[in-house]
Amino acid sequence: MDHKEQLLQQPEKESKIEIEIFLISHVGQFDVDGFKNKFKQADIYVPEQLILTDPRLLETVLNEVSLGKKSPEEALSEFGVTDEGSFYYFTKAQFDMIFNSGKKIWIVEDILSRRNEEIFNKMSESSAKYKSALSVEEAVSAIKEYFVARGEFERKREEFISKKIKERTEQLQNSGQETSQTDKIKILLTLGAMHTGAGHILEREFNDVKNLFSFDMPIRFGLGIEALRRTRFGLEINDKLAKRALIEEYLTRYIGNKIIKNPKNIGDLNYEKIISFLVKIVDGFDEDEVTDILKQIYDENKNYNTVIASVLDRKGIVIPAEDFVHKGN
């Protein structure tokens, strides 16, 4: 038995398995640049499942891409991923990175599983309710319901991911397969930035788990993501946060329409800067302004574009679209 096999046969909490979780916005191709070096150092790459398909098929195809048996373009075409999709530019860059790398790829999710149907229905119903609400109170209540349901879904996802990684490492242990010539089995997991909870769950099973961020520190999450993170950790969402998250959503839609003239430039956008800009605007509103904006949209049924444009104009806020594009591209 060689040294690597001996390491793999130790219990996971005592093993030399290293898990790095790289937390990203997973929209633009620039996110992939942030973890390419980590990918090169990894033995196994575990990407978040952004393509809604059979996870076994996705894993098979990505391992074919890794071995150079299938091109990134062929894989994207097989799954119907086009440049009109929101995750296209990140996914394309991710597949390009995987191509001919020889890395082992694991898919440890099954988003379309029937076990998610009930919670998907809760999310859909509450999302529709806050978008069609006829009063601020109704919208606030509905978006809280949405965040609770979505938070539960994301928690279950993280627990499922952890469970599957545990199972796969045990299978690796039992097979005695080598993955690299180093003393550690290095696993790189990439997830959306809100999934900091995944690290806490994995730490129950593995000693060496690190959360890494593509964002500058300290991190400022968007208000909607912050609300989701609160539910994820069992914390209450108060009315103040719920109202501001609603305004952030309308601001996001409004600004998106202004800066995304062509879907093909989605991948060039700097999402950290956009999030920071949005949060700064909402932070600048006092509680009376927040209530007034939402009353215009819900109680008075005014078009949100008209309301947001008027507010930004009154406060002298200009959208610096050029600042939201990665420089040099």
TORBAPA-684905 format. One record per residue (C-alpha): residue number from 1; residue in one letter; x, y, z. Coordinates in Angstrom, 3 decimals. Each point is the difference from the previous one (the first is absolute). Example, Ala and Ser with C-alpha at 12.3 -4.5 7.8 and 13.67 -1.06 7.14 Angstrom:
<atoms>
ATOM  num  residuo         X         Y         Z
ATOM    1        a    12.300    -4.500     7.800
ATOM    2        s     1.370     3.440    -0.660
</atoms>
This chain:
<atoms>
ATOM  num  residuo         X         Y         Z
ATOM    1        m     0.000     0.000     0.000
ATOM    2        d     1.497     3.346    -0.993
ATOM    3        h     0.006     3.201     2.088
ATOM    4        k    -3.057     1.541    -1.730
ATOM    5        e    -2.109    -3.119     0.569
ATOM    6        q     0.946     0.011     3.683
ATOM    7        l    -1.147     3.610     0.290
ATOM    8        l    -3.309    -0.757    -1.687
ATOM    9        q    -0.772    -2.848     2.380
ATOM   10        q     0.129     2.226     3.080
ATOM   11        p    -3.380     1.298     1.334
ATOM   12        e    -0.973     3.255    -1.763
ATOM   13        k     0.440     2.174     3.091
ATOM   14        e     3.581    -1.214     0.223
ATOM   15        s     0.674    -0.224    -3.717
ATOM   16        k     2.085     2.175    -2.265
ATOM   17        i    -2.955     1.038    -2.121
ATOM   18        e     0.055     3.748    -0.622
ATOM   19        i    -3.155     1.786    -1.132
ATOM   20        e     0.115     3.566    -1.294
ATOM   21        i    -3.325     1.709    -0.638
ATOM   22        f     0.339     2.923    -2.395
ATOM   23        l    -3.014     2.316     0.354
ATOM   24        i    -0.877     2.085    -3.052
ATOM   25        s    -2.768     1.868    -1.836
ATOM   26        h     0.139    -2.664    -2.788
ATOM   27        v    -1.276     2.223    -2.802
ATOM   28        g     2.972     1.513    -1.845
ATOM   29        q     3.027    -1.748    -1.464
ATOM   30        f     2.202     2.072     2.302
ATOM   31        d    -1.168    -2.073     2.957
ATOM   32        v     1.781    -2.989    -1.525
ATOM   33        d     3.268     1.937    -0.243
ATOM   34        g    -0.126     0.341     3.782
ATOM   35        f     0.277    -3.726     0.674
ATOM   36        k     1.986    -1.353    -2.978
ATOM   37        n     3.121    -0.407     2.117
ATOM   38        k    -1.985    -1.865     2.669
ATOM   39        f    -1.404    -2.224    -2.741
ATOM   40        k     3.501    -0.845    -1.222
ATOM   41        q     0.998    -1.045     3.516
ATOM   42        a    -3.113    -2.131     0.589
ATOM   43        d    -0.347    -3.736    -0.533
ATOM   44        i    -3.789     0.148    -0.219
ATOM   45        y    -2.212     2.869    -1.129
ATOM   46        v    -3.597     0.245     1.259
ATOM   47        p    -1.904     2.758    -1.849
ATOM   48        e    -3.389     1.264     1.110
ATOM   49        q    -2.724    -1.467    -2.198
ATOM   50        l    -1.218     2.976    -2.018
ATOM   51        i    -1.297    -2.075    -2.930
ATOM   52        l    -3.374    -1.601     0.680
ATOM   53        t     0.570    -3.531    -1.247
ATOM   54        d     0.702    -3.510     1.254
ATOM   55        p     3.069     0.395     2.255
ATOM   56        r     1.404    -3.355    -1.125
ATOM   57        l    -0.100     1.108    -3.626
ATOM   58        l     1.563     3.359     0.875
ATOM   59        e     2.816    -1.719     1.903
ATOM   60        t     0.629    -2.407    -2.890
ATOM   61        v     0.152     2.800    -2.563
ATOM   62        l     2.272     2.214     2.131
ATOM   63        n     2.416    -2.869     0.542
ATOM   64        e     0.040    -0.506    -3.778
ATOM   65        v     0.828     3.708    -0.347
ATOM   66        s     2.733    -0.369     2.629
ATOM   67        l     1.545    -2.869    -1.974
ATOM   68        g    -0.243     1.935    -3.272
ATOM   69        k    -2.516    -2.459    -1.460
ATOM   70        k    -2.613     2.719    -0.404
ATOM   71        s     0.469     3.724    -0.619
ATOM   72        p    -1.527     2.684     2.244
ATOM   73        e    -2.143     1.117    -2.935
ATOM   74        e    -1.349    -3.521    -0.515
ATOM   75        a    -0.831    -0.302     3.695
ATOM   76        l    -1.781     3.367     0.098
ATOM   77        s    -1.996    -0.918    -3.099
ATOM   78        e    -0.936    -3.382     1.458
ATOM   79        f    -1.583     1.702     3.010
ATOM   80        g    -1.624     2.792    -2.003
ATOM   81        v     2.052     2.735     1.685
ATOM   82        t    -0.023     3.117    -2.201
ATOM   83        d     1.472     3.481     0.282
ATOM   84        e    -3.449     1.321     0.915
ATOM   85        g     0.078    -1.814     3.334
ATOM   86        s     1.015     1.760     3.211
ATOM   87        f     2.656    -2.555     0.910
ATOM   88        y     1.385    -0.495    -3.520
ATOM   89        y     3.198     2.036     0.313
ATOM   90        f     0.988    -1.509     3.315
ATOM   91        t    -0.869    -3.522    -1.193
ATOM   92        k     1.899     0.430    -3.285
ATOM   93        a     3.130     1.208     1.819
ATOM   94        q    -0.383    -2.845     2.493
ATOM   95        f    -0.224    -2.623    -2.775
ATOM   96        d     3.004     1.581    -1.756
ATOM   97        m     1.979    -0.302     3.242
ATOM   98        i    -0.979    -3.660     0.410
ATOM   99        f     0.843    -0.909    -3.619
ATOM  100        n     3.020    -2.303    -0.303
ATOM  101        s     0.888     0.538     3.669
ATOM  102        g    -0.260    -3.671     0.935
ATOM  103        k    -1.721     0.969     3.251
ATOM  104        k    -2.614    -2.270     1.548
ATOM  105        i    -3.395     1.747     0.040
ATOM  106        w    -2.722    -0.801     2.523
ATOM  107        i    -3.602     1.228    -0.166
ATOM  108        v    -1.477    -0.355     3.477
ATOM  109        e    -3.396     1.645    -0.452
ATOM  110        d    -3.346    -1.041    -1.417
ATOM  111        i    -2.013     3.211    -0.145
ATOM  112        l    -2.823    -1.542    -2.045
ATOM  113        s    -0.625    -2.757     2.533
ATOM  114        r    -3.623    -0.563     1.041
ATOM  115        r     1.000     0.650     3.609
ATOM  116        n     0.257     3.709    -0.893
ATOM  117        e    -3.496     0.317    -1.524
ATOM  118        e    -1.813     1.186     3.134
ATOM  119        i     2.541     2.657     0.855
ATOM  120        f     0.185     1.127    -3.646
ATOM  121        n    -3.765     0.506     0.115
ATOM  122        k     0.297     2.092     3.184
ATOM  123        m     2.687     2.147    -1.613
ATOM  124        s    -2.042     0.499    -3.180
ATOM  125        e    -3.197     0.869     1.871
ATOM  126        s     1.618     2.507     2.367
ATOM  127        s     2.032     1.559    -2.830
ATOM  128        a    -3.165     0.524    -2.046
ATOM  129        k    -1.775     1.448     3.066
ATOM  130        y     2.544     2.721     0.750
ATOM  131        k     0.306     0.954    -3.659
ATOM  132        s    -3.768     0.385    -0.398
ATOM  133        a    -0.770     1.394     3.470
ATOM  134        l    -2.436     2.916     0.287
ATOM  135        s     1.448     1.485     3.181
ATOM  136        v     3.378     0.429     1.667
ATOM  137        e    -1.085    -2.193     2.905
ATOM  138        e    -0.991    -2.826    -2.337
ATOM  139        a     3.281     0.268    -1.924
ATOM  140        v     2.107     0.003     3.180
ATOM  141        s    -1.813    -3.050     1.365
ATOM  142        a     0.349    -1.876    -3.299
ATOM  143        i     3.695     0.743    -0.514
ATOM  144        k     0.701    -1.205     3.530
ATOM  145        e    -1.779    -3.256    -0.888
ATOM  146        y     2.125    -0.212    -3.137
ATOM  147        f     3.259     0.512     1.877
ATOM  148        v    -0.940    -2.639     2.587
ATOM  149        a    -0.878    -2.539    -2.722
ATOM  150        r     3.077     0.840    -2.078
ATOM  151        g     2.201    -0.122     3.098
ATOM  152        e    -1.330    -3.468     0.813
ATOM  153        f     0.673    -1.118    -3.568
ATOM  154        e     3.581     1.292     0.071
ATOM  155        r     0.612    -1.611     3.403
ATOM  156        k    -1.206    -3.346    -1.345
ATOM  157        r     2.211     0.433    -3.055
ATOM  158        e     3.051     0.629     2.165
ATOM  159        e    -0.781    -3.017     2.178
ATOM  160        f    -0.496    -2.174    -3.088
ATOM  161        i     3.282     1.223    -1.522
ATOM  162        s     1.845    -0.793     3.229
ATOM  163        k    -1.602    -3.441     0.234
ATOM  164        k     0.955    -0.858    -3.577
ATOM  165        i     3.585     1.228     0.378
ATOM  166        k     0.273    -2.176     3.106
ATOM  167        e    -1.344    -2.997    -1.938
ATOM  168        r     2.296     0.620    -2.959
ATOM  169        t     3.094     0.326     2.176
ATOM  170        e    -0.936    -3.255     1.726
ATOM  171        q    -0.302    -1.655    -3.407
ATOM  172        l     3.384     1.439    -0.911
ATOM  173        q     1.377    -1.326     3.263
ATOM  174        n    -1.360    -3.482    -0.650
ATOM  175        s     1.267    -0.067    -3.580
ATOM  176        g     3.515     1.068     0.978
ATOM  177        q     0.277     2.071    -3.183
ATOM  178        e     2.821     2.500    -0.228
ATOM  179        t    -0.822     3.544    -1.010
ATOM  180        s     3.347     1.830     0.204
ATOM  181        q     3.512    -0.458     1.277
ATOM  182        t    -0.458     2.286     2.995
ATOM  183        d    -0.833    -1.007     3.564
ATOM  184        k    -3.429     1.657    -0.107
ATOM  185        i    -3.070    -0.796    -2.027
ATOM  186        k    -1.020     3.487    -1.127
ATOM  187        i    -3.644     0.687    -0.817
ATOM  188        l    -1.095     3.356    -1.431
ATOM  189        l    -3.706     0.838     0.375
ATOM  190        t    -1.416     3.145    -1.634
ATOM  191        l    -3.300     1.452     1.228
ATOM  192        g    -1.919     3.264    -0.034
ATOM  193        a     1.173     2.541     2.561
ATOM  194        m    -2.965    -0.500     2.329
ATOM  195        h     0.979    -3.620     0.718
ATOM  196        t     2.338     0.676     2.908
ATOM  197        g    -2.041    -2.555     1.935
ATOM  198        a     1.361    -2.831    -2.146
ATOM  199        g     3.386     0.378     1.660
ATOM  200        h    -1.499    -0.320     3.473
ATOM  201        i    -1.786    -3.213    -1.000
ATOM  202        l     3.096    -1.507    -1.619
ATOM  203        e     2.062     0.813     3.095
ATOM  204        r    -2.078    -2.575     1.888
ATOM  205        e     1.573    -2.710    -2.155
ATOM  206        f     3.366     1.388    -1.100
ATOM  207        n     2.802     1.730     1.874
ATOM  208        d     1.391     2.078    -2.854
ATOM  209        v    -2.762     2.198    -1.451
ATOM  210        k     0.544     3.573    -1.199
ATOM  211        n    -2.457     2.626    -1.268
ATOM  212        l     1.632     2.228    -2.630
ATOM  213        f    -1.589     3.029    -1.669
ATOM  214        s     0.367     1.656    -3.379
ATOM  215        f    -1.213     3.235     1.625
ATOM  216        d     2.116     2.658     1.646
ATOM  217        m    -0.111    -0.096     3.783
ATOM  218        p    -1.964     0.920     1.996
ATOM  219        i    -2.856    -1.481    -2.013
ATOM  220        r    -3.241     1.936    -0.357
ATOM  221        f    -2.799    -2.262    -1.146
ATOM  222        g    -3.019     1.327    -1.839
ATOM  223        l    -3.038     0.513     2.222
ATOM  224        g    -1.917    -2.906    -1.512
ATOM  225        i     2.959    -2.326     0.515
ATOM  226        e     0.430     1.306     3.537
ATOM  227        a    -3.653    -0.816     0.708
ATOM  228        l     0.503    -3.515    -1.382
ATOM  229        r     3.114    -0.454     2.100
ATOM  230        r    -1.943     1.025     3.110
ATOM  231        t    -2.671    -2.631    -0.614
ATOM  232        r     2.732    -2.506    -0.816
ATOM  233        f     1.404     0.478     3.516
ATOM  234        g    -3.401     0.092     1.725
ATOM  235        l    -0.114     3.781     0.477
ATOM  236        e    -3.114     2.131    -0.419
ATOM  237        i    -0.529     2.410    -2.893
ATOM  238        n    -1.444     3.254     1.331
ATOM  239        d    -2.252     2.336    -1.986
ATOM  240        k     2.838     2.472    -0.556
ATOM  241        l     2.181    -2.559    -1.803
ATOM  242        a    -2.964    -1.426    -1.942
ATOM  243        k    -1.010     3.455    -1.279
ATOM  244        r     3.545     0.889    -1.000
ATOM  245        a     0.418    -3.347    -1.755
ATOM  246        l    -3.134     0.787    -2.029
ATOM  247        i     1.415     3.370    -1.041
ATOM  248        e     3.339    -1.606    -0.858
ATOM  249        e    -1.809    -2.407    -2.328
ATOM  250        y    -1.753     2.820    -1.862
ATOM  251        l     3.243     1.968    -0.190
ATOM  252        t     1.755    -3.070    -1.394
ATOM  253        r    -2.592    -0.382    -2.736
ATOM  254        y     0.092     3.709    -0.829
ATOM  255        i     3.783     0.246    -0.123
ATOM  256        g     0.263    -3.294    -1.864
ATOM  257        n    -2.191     1.394    -2.767
ATOM  258        k     2.278     3.047    -0.204
ATOM  259        i     3.377    -1.736    -0.116
ATOM  260        i    -0.808    -3.258    -1.802
ATOM  261        k    -0.722     1.234    -3.500
ATOM  262        n     1.048    -3.326    -1.489
ATOM  263        p    -0.181    -3.382     1.797
ATOM  264        k     3.460    -0.740    -1.374
ATOM  265        n     1.599     2.532     2.374
ATOM  266        i    -1.384    -1.663     3.144
ATOM  267        g     3.238    -1.921     0.405
ATOM  268        d     2.072     3.200     0.047
ATOM  269        l    -1.741     1.523     3.006
ATOM  270        n     1.629     0.436     3.398
ATOM  271        y    -2.716    -1.260     2.312
ATOM  272        e     1.785     0.925     3.214
ATOM  273        k    -0.010     3.649    -1.083
ATOM  274        i    -3.650    -0.166    -1.007
ATOM  275        i    -0.996    -1.533     3.353
ATOM  276        s     2.009     2.600     1.892
ATOM  277        f    -1.659     2.808    -1.992
ATOM  278        l    -3.500    -1.375     0.613
ATOM  279        v     0.511    -0.480     3.733
ATOM  280        k     1.470     3.500     0.322
ATOM  281        i    -3.094     1.498    -1.646
ATOM  282        v    -2.414    -1.905     2.237
ATOM  283        d     2.051     0.826     3.099
ATOM  284        g    -0.466     3.669    -0.885
ATOM  285        f    -3.792    -0.188     0.331
ATOM  286        d    -1.576     0.762     3.371
ATOM  287        e    -2.987    -2.041     1.163
ATOM  288        d    -2.555     2.533    -1.231
ATOM  289        e     1.542    -0.038    -3.483
ATOM  290        v    -0.003    -3.803    -0.051
ATOM  291        t    -3.684    -0.113     0.936
ATOM  292        d    -0.913     2.719    -2.509
ATOM  293        i     1.767    -1.789    -2.888
ATOM  294        l    -1.708    -3.294     0.771
ATOM  295        k    -3.417     1.627     0.439
ATOM  296        q     0.297     1.531    -3.457
ATOM  297        i     0.838    -3.382    -1.511
ATOM  298        y    -2.517    -2.110     1.929
ATOM  299        d    -2.841     2.085     1.474
ATOM  300        e    -0.116     2.490    -2.885
ATOM  301        n     0.933    -2.596    -2.661
ATOM  302        k     2.490     2.289    -1.746
ATOM  303        n     2.517    -1.403    -2.475
ATOM  304        y     3.180    -0.787     1.927
ATOM  305        n     2.208     1.412    -2.768
ATOM  306        t    -1.735     3.364     0.311
ATOM  307        v     0.248    -0.035     3.796
ATOM  308        i     3.683    -0.983     0.089
ATOM  309        a     0.959     2.481    -2.740
ATOM  310        s    -1.714     2.809     1.911
ATOM  311        v     1.720    -0.911     3.278
ATOM  312        l     3.463    -0.216    -1.569
ATOM  313        d    -0.517     3.304    -1.810
ATOM  314        r    -1.203     1.739     3.170
ATOM  315        k     3.039    -1.223     1.936
ATOM  316        g     2.411     0.825    -2.831
ATOM  317        i     1.169    -3.597    -0.385
ATOM  318        v     1.605    -0.810    -3.349
ATOM  319        i     0.531    -3.596    -1.126
ATOM  320        p     3.725    -0.307    -0.873
ATOM  321        a    -0.499    -2.808    -2.511
ATOM  322        e     3.620     0.100    -1.182
ATOM  323        d     1.203    -0.741     3.537
ATOM  324        f    -1.926    -3.275     0.023
ATOM  325        v     2.051    -1.545    -2.804
ATOM  326        h     3.245    -1.843     0.664
ATOM  327        k     2.786     2.247    -1.234
ATOM  328        g     2.062    -1.016    -2.994
ATOM  329        n    -2.817    -2.035    -1.549
</atoms>
